[in-house]
Amino acid sequence: MYKILIADDHPLFREAIHNVISDGFPGSEVMETADLDSALALTREHDDLDLILLDLNMPGMHGLNGLINLRNEAPTIPVVIVSAEQDKQVVLQAITYGAVGFITKSSPRSQMTDAIEQILNGNVYLPPDIIRTQKSPMGRRLNENPSFPPELLQALTRKQLLVLERMTKGESNKQIAYTLDIAETTVKAHVSAILRKLNVHNRVQAILSAGDIDFGAYLRR
């Protein structure tokens, strides 16, 4: 059971995402609001929220400024952008400014459910096409660590490279464990080792910086 806030000014979409949560996460408490001020007020009243699903274009948001305000007001509550926006730079900036995921409104229902599940499990979710597309120079400037030197990647074991490759495809630990036929606890250990060896602070930094790596070249060594 989770406590989730949907912040979106379109009633039909709020109803749709409410249904996704009700069907995918039975028993969860869902609150709704249609503007940023109300969302901020609700986070003050409910500091035990498990997740905020935030529309970029509702009243009061002013684009990513609303996300920044919400993160400053409630830094411990995970925020996911749910938007019709599909510009890659906006998606990457949202992550840079503290969102733990970005779900496009055109996503199939099953994909939305999977994305929310990944985020509630502590993972970061990005649209797969964003992860797989090579970043433009502007996108690179958004990263603290735009690319990994070859010597850092060469420090990874073969299994760690395989795990990192699956991470860049947007797979959760559970999916990686299934794909590579290893225990989920083993995947978590590999992820921790990968972050340490690549000198990044979190999973999303690793994913964004590794998005255009030719894994085949490293795995053939």
C-alpha positions as a Python dict, from the first residue, in 0.01 Angstrom:
ca = {
    (1, 'M'): (0, 0, 0),
    (2, 'Y'): (134, 338, -104),
    (3, 'K'): (37, 703, -60),
    (4, 'I'): (57, 882, -393),
    (5, 'L'): (-24, 1236, -508),
    (6, 'I'): (-133, 1303, -867),
    (7, 'A'): (-76, 1668, -958),
    (8, 'D'): (-229, 1738, -1301),
    (9, 'D'): (-485, 1991, -1427),
    (10, 'H'): (-656, 1752, -1670),
    (11, 'P'): (-939, 1563, -1490),
    (12, 'L'): (-951, 1285, -1749),
    (13, 'F'): (-580, 1216, -1718),
    (14, 'R'): (-599, 1225, -1336),
    (15, 'E'): (-876, 967, -1358),
    (16, 'A'): (-672, 753, -1598),
    (17, 'I'): (-355, 753, -1384),
    (18, 'H'): (-570, 698, -1072),
    (19, 'N'): (-705, 383, -1237),
    (20, 'V'): (-352, 269, -1326),
    (21, 'I'): (-252, 301, -959),
    (22, 'S'): (-570, 139, -827),
    (23, 'D'): (-531, -162, -1058),
    (24, 'G'): (-153, -197, -1027),
    (25, 'F'): (-115, -117, -656),
    (26, 'P'): (-439, -219, -480),
    (27, 'G'): (-512, -51, -149),
    (28, 'S'): (-300, 256, -222),
    (29, 'E'): (-421, 596, -106),
    (30, 'V'): (-437, 841, -397),
    (31, 'M'): (-474, 1218, -364),
    (32, 'E'): (-529, 1460, -651),
    (33, 'T'): (-461, 1826, -717),
    (34, 'A'): (-469, 2053, -1023),
    (35, 'D'): (-206, 2319, -956),
    (36, 'L'): (136, 2364, -798),
    (37, 'D'): (23, 2566, -496),
    (38, 'S'): (-219, 2292, -391),
    (39, 'A'): (49, 2029, -447),
    (40, 'L'): (291, 2220, -224),
    (41, 'A'): (22, 2255, 44),
    (42, 'L'): (-50, 1881, 35),
    (43, 'T'): (318, 1792, 72),
    (44, 'R'): (329, 2005, 388),
    (45, 'E'): (28, 1818, 529),
    (46, 'H'): (144, 1473, 416),
    (47, 'D'): (518, 1434, 455),
    (48, 'D'): (471, 1056, 438),
    (49, 'L'): (388, 1058, 66),
    (50, 'D'): (559, 775, -121),
    (51, 'L'): (544, 944, -461),
    (52, 'I'): (432, 1257, -645),
    (53, 'L'): (329, 1230, -1010),
    (54, 'L'): (376, 1581, -1145),
    (55, 'D'): (255, 1739, -1469),
    (56, 'L'): (500, 1991, -1616),
    (57, 'N'): (237, 2220, -1766),
    (58, 'M'): (-28, 2266, -1497),
    (59, 'P'): (-95, 2613, -1344),
    (60, 'G'): (192, 2746, -1132),
    (61, 'M'): (458, 2518, -1275),
    (62, 'H'): (637, 2753, -1516),
    (63, 'G'): (807, 2450, -1665),
    (64, 'L'): (1086, 2298, -1458),
    (65, 'N'): (1076, 2582, -1204),
    (66, 'G'): (779, 2411, -1045),
    (67, 'L'): (978, 2090, -1007),
    (68, 'I'): (1262, 2283, -841),
    (69, 'N'): (1018, 2451, -600),
    (70, 'L'): (860, 2117, -511),
    (71, 'R'): (1198, 1951, -455),
    (72, 'N'): (1305, 2238, -230),
    (73, 'E'): (980, 2217, -32),
    (74, 'A'): (974, 1839, 0),
    (75, 'P'): (1323, 1703, -69),
    (76, 'T'): (1253, 1358, 76),
    (77, 'I'): (947, 1279, -140),
    (78, 'P'): (1027, 1122, -480),
    (79, 'V'): (886, 1321, -773),
    (80, 'V'): (813, 1176, -1117),
    (81, 'I'): (731, 1395, -1415),
    (82, 'V'): (430, 1272, -1611),
    (83, 'S'): (401, 1483, -1925),
    (84, 'A'): (312, 1492, -2292),
    (85, 'E'): (652, 1656, -2342),
    (86, 'Q'): (892, 1438, -2540),
    (87, 'D'): (1186, 1672, -2592),
    (88, 'K'): (1496, 1481, -2485),
    (89, 'Q'): (1662, 1785, -2330),
    (90, 'V'): (1357, 1852, -2110),
    (91, 'V'): (1358, 1490, -1993),
    (92, 'L'): (1729, 1503, -1906),
    (93, 'Q'): (1694, 1841, -1735),
    (94, 'A'): (1408, 1709, -1521),
    (95, 'I'): (1636, 1431, -1394),
    (96, 'T'): (1917, 1682, -1340),
    (97, 'Y'): (1679, 1895, -1129),
    (98, 'G'): (1587, 1605, -903),
    (99, 'A'): (1306, 1404, -1060),
    (100, 'V'): (1348, 1028, -1014),
    (101, 'G'): (1168, 947, -1335),
    (102, 'F'): (993, 1076, -1645),
    (103, 'I'): (682, 906, -1784),
    (104, 'T'): (534, 1024, -2114),
    (105, 'K'): (154, 1050, -2123),
    (106, 'S'): (151, 852, -2447),
    (107, 'S'): (298, 548, -2268),
    (108, 'P'): (86, 229, -2276),
    (109, 'R'): (-92, 150, -1950),
    (110, 'S'): (131, -152, -1879),
    (111, 'Q'): (444, 58, -1930),
    (112, 'M'): (312, 321, -1686),
    (113, 'T'): (247, 53, -1426),
    (114, 'D'): (597, -92, -1473),
    (115, 'A'): (753, 255, -1453),
    (116, 'I'): (573, 339, -1128),
    (117, 'E'): (669, 1, -982),
    (118, 'Q'): (1036, 57, -1067),
    (119, 'I'): (1032, 400, -904),
    (120, 'L'): (852, 276, -591),
    (121, 'N'): (1123, 7, -567),
    (122, 'G'): (1388, 278, -553),
    (123, 'N'): (1498, 275, -916),
    (124, 'V'): (1507, 560, -1168),
    (125, 'Y'): (1283, 538, -1474),
    (126, 'L'): (1350, 708, -1807),
    (127, 'P'): (1168, 649, -2137),
    (128, 'P'): (1370, 375, -2313),
    (129, 'D'): (1410, 576, -2634),
    (130, 'I'): (1567, 861, -2435),
    (131, 'I'): (1825, 629, -2280),
    (132, 'R'): (1915, 461, -2609),
    (133, 'T'): (1956, 782, -2809),
    (134, 'Q'): (2301, 934, -2823),
    (135, 'K'): (2305, 1263, -2634),
    (136, 'S'): (2358, 1593, -2813),
    (137, 'P'): (2631, 1835, -2698),
    (138, 'M'): (2368, 2025, -2498),
    (139, 'G'): (2259, 1703, -2330),
    (140, 'R'): (2617, 1626, -2238),
    (141, 'R'): (2653, 1955, -2055),
    (142, 'L'): (2365, 1852, -1832),
    (143, 'N'): (2570, 1568, -1689),
    (144, 'E'): (2826, 1613, -1417),
    (145, 'N'): (3014, 1320, -1569),
    (146, 'P'): (2939, 1333, -1944),
    (147, 'S'): (3138, 1024, -2045),
    (148, 'F'): (3350, 758, -1882),
    (149, 'P'): (3723, 731, -1957),
    (150, 'P'): (3810, 389, -2108),
    (151, 'E'): (4024, 296, -1806),
    (152, 'L'): (3719, 320, -1577),
    (153, 'L'): (3514, 96, -1802),
    (154, 'Q'): (3803, -149, -1831),
    (155, 'A'): (3800, -176, -1450),
    (156, 'L'): (3454, -335, -1468),
    (157, 'T'): (3424, -713, -1475),
    (158, 'R'): (3239, -875, -1764),
    (159, 'K'): (2934, -934, -1546),
    (160, 'Q'): (2936, -572, -1429),
    (161, 'L'): (2949, -456, -1792),
    (162, 'L'): (2650, -677, -1872),
    (163, 'V'): (2458, -530, -1576),
    (164, 'L'): (2547, -175, -1681),
    (165, 'E'): (2433, -249, -2036),
    (166, 'R'): (2095, -367, -1907),
    (167, 'M'): (2072, -56, -1686),
    (168, 'T'): (2112, 166, -1992),
    (169, 'K'): (1814, -14, -2148),
    (170, 'G'): (1598, 103, -1857),
    (171, 'E'): (1568, -237, -1689),
    (172, 'S'): (1503, -268, -1318),
    (173, 'N'): (1714, -488, -1091),
    (174, 'K'): (1445, -755, -1109),
    (175, 'Q'): (1446, -750, -1490),
    (176, 'I'): (1827, -760, -1502),
    (177, 'A'): (1832, -1056, -1264),
    (178, 'Y'): (1586, -1243, -1488),
    (179, 'T'): (1772, -1157, -1810),
    (180, 'L'): (2116, -1254, -1677),
    (181, 'D'): (1984, -1546, -1471),
    (182, 'I'): (2134, -1425, -1144),
    (183, 'A'): (1988, -1334, -803),
    (184, 'E'): (1846, -985, -754),
    (185, 'T'): (2076, -941, -453),
    (186, 'T'): (2370, -1016, -684),
    (187, 'V'): (2247, -746, -925),
    (188, 'K'): (2232, -495, -638),
    (189, 'A'): (2589, -582, -542),
    (190, 'H'): (2702, -536, -903),
    (191, 'V'): (2523, -199, -927),
    (192, 'S'): (2695, -77, -609),
    (193, 'A'): (3032, -187, -746),
    (194, 'I'): (2962, -20, -1082),
    (195, 'L'): (2877, 314, -919),
    (196, 'R'): (3188, 296, -704),
    (197, 'K'): (3423, 205, -990),
    (198, 'L'): (3277, 467, -1225),
    (199, 'N'): (3288, 730, -951),
    (200, 'V'): (2923, 834, -984),
    (201, 'H'): (2679, 904, -704),
    (202, 'N'): (2368, 734, -832),
    (203, 'R'): (2212, 509, -1093),
    (204, 'V'): (2085, 786, -1318),
    (205, 'Q'): (2432, 941, -1357),
    (206, 'A'): (2562, 603, -1467),
    (207, 'I'): (2274, 552, -1711),
    (208, 'L'): (2295, 894, -1872),
    (209, 'S'): (2673, 887, -1906),
    (210, 'A'): (2680, 531, -2041),
    (211, 'G'): (2398, 569, -2293),
    (212, 'D'): (2623, 572, -2602),
    (213, 'I'): (2892, 325, -2495),
    (214, 'D'): (2975, 47, -2744),
    (215, 'F'): (2942, -237, -2495),
    (216, 'G'): (3030, -492, -2760),
    (217, 'A'): (3382, -351, -2787),
    (218, 'Y'): (3443, -393, -2414),
    (219, 'L'): (3276, -733, -2391),
    (220, 'R'): (3489, -871, -2677),
    (221, 'R'): (3817, -797, -2501),
}
